[in-house]
Amino acid sequence: MWLKQEGIYEQVQSHIEQNGFDWDVELGNFYVAECLHDALVQVKPAIFPSSASCVNTLNNLYPHVQDISSDDMLKAIRQSLTKDGKFPLTLVVLDEVQQYIR
């Protein structure tokens, strides 16, 4: 979502795929995805001046968590589904909710 907000999604994806890497694999392993880090250094050098700073920034922006709050989940759902300031009629099905609410 951040890549799209910054308007660099296509550039980063293109860099990764042109270098022979799988986009989904790189995103799924973004803490250790060296090609993704290289792409971010190229596209956003002011924020990511080096691969090492990229790793540190990603770790700080997106820390590994064991649980997510309801507010954070709602924020992520709104952010991912809202388009042009509008939230479409949507059905969200959450599996395993019964385990959460016990």
Secondary structure, 3 states (H helix, E strand, C coil): CHHHHHCCHHHHHHHHHHCCCCHHHHHHCCCCCHHHHHHHHHHCCCCCCCHHHHHHHHHHHCCCCCCCCHHHHHHHHHHHHCECCECCCCCCCCCCHHHHHC
